[in-house]
């Protein structure tokens, strides 16, 4: 597994993230971003048809402490690879609060499993050439620009699948069968060009990695201005991940994503007409809107409606403000559900009332970041 010793830069990371939903109205978002010093940026949301939206109690903060070496999780969250690129254990045991009434606290126990036999989509190699060309053509090609592309690089891949298991809320058990998505991001790369590097953090049996040959980059939320991602699960079996990203040091506009068709074909996104400046530029995302994109030669018209949302922050200084949104979709006349995440750069700083409960050594970590 990835070396997490103190020799690694503090902004190096290794993150996994899961989204799942079903026709009955259950939505699930859970993620763990491993940092150095046993720190996790973690979160868990559970939207239920009868109780509403539940959040792990630290939200809007996502800084969790006490992670064990080589584990994705802390403070109740535990995400464990079982079979590389095929199966993950997804667990949460702990308290959650009601988003609409934080004083209402419930005991929640999630025991689920993500599985997939679908190919993953690697953002290093699988983005559509036309989308990449448009992104790079907008920028000034300077030495500084290409250095920024290298230093800000993250390996990121996504995979659609299914999730099954159970969730117990204050003693009431719900059996879950959900369409699901996972992504995996990290900033460690080998000094060789081996494609096996993509598996380095997935499972021990894929590649024997010696930490001394790593070149570390970073995930620095201060570099990101805005993005909007939409994950869609439709009733006909189509699934899609559509993103528009503005990170000025690398790409002022990058259209990214892909579609899994109902018959299992995987097509990269060719273009998307979603404009960030037209959708929530002031910090409040729209709740009823539409956009189009093209993939595999087909133009898709997406109608999106928000049914619930919550806000959390990432980064040691809360540099990233995330609006996590739970949606219903209609795409070319087919109904579906899914999630959208709107990111905004934030300079407000981390709440002092939350920071006062941090371990004493964490201030040293912040100063070195």
C-alpha positions, 0 to 999 in steps of 0.5 A: 500500500502507499507509504504514509510515513512522515517523509511524504509531503503533507499535501500528498494524498490517497482518496476513495469516494463512493456514491450510491442511490436507488429507486426507493429514494436512498442516497449515500455518499461516503469518502476518505482522503488519506493524509499524513499523520493519521489524518483523514478528510472524511464524510458520510451522507445518508438521505433516506425517504422517511427521515431525510438527510443525515450527516456524520456529526463533524460536518461541515468539517471533514478533518478526522483524526486517528486513522490507522496506517494503510486504512481509508477511514477514521471516526466511524468511517472504514473503506477497505479494498477486498478484491482489486478493481472489483470489490470494496467493503463500505462501513460506517458505525457511529452517530449522525445528525439530521441536516435540517435539525442538528439537535436530532442525533441517531445511531447509524450502522452501515455495512455494505459492499461495492462490487463491479466488473465494469472497466474503469475510466482513467482521467490520465488516458481516457478523456476525449482528445477534442475536450483535451485540445480545447482545454489546452488551446485556451492557455498560454503555453509557457514553461511555467504553465507546463511546470504547473501541469506537472506539479498539480497532477493527480491520478484519478479514475472512476468506476461504476458498479453496484452496492448492496448491504444494510443500514441500521438507524436507531434500531431500524434495519433497511436492506439496500440494493443500489446503483453505485459509483466510486473514484480513486485519486492519488498524487504518487507516481512512479519514476517509470512509465509503468501503467501498473502505477494505477494499481499501487494503492488498490491492493498489495497483490497488484504491484510491489511498490518501494516508497523510495522511488516515488515522486510526490505531488500534491492536492492543493485546494488553493489551486482550484477555483470552481467545479461542478460534477454530476453523477447520473444513474438512470432507470434504463441502466445508463450511468454517467459522470459529467464534470466542468472544472476551472483550475486556473494554473492548469485549465481555466475550462476542462470538460471531462467525463464519460457515459456507460450505455445500457448495453455496457459501452463506455464513451468519453465526453466530447463536449458539455455546454454547462457554463460555471459562470451561468450556474451558481457563480455567486455561491448558491447552485441552481435547484432546477436547470438543464444542460447538454453534453455529447458522448459516443456520437449522441447528444444528451439533454439533462434536466436536473432538480435538487431535492436536498443539499448540505455543505462541507469544507475540505483543506486544513484551512477550509480552502474548498467549500463543497455543496453536496446536492441530491438530485433527480434527473431526466435525460432524453426522456429517461428518469433517474437519480444521482448526485452533484457536487459544486466546488467553490474556493473559500478564503473564510478559514476554518471555524475556530469553534471547531479547531479548538478541539483539534489535537495540539500537534495539528497546528504544526501540520497546518503551518508546514502545509 
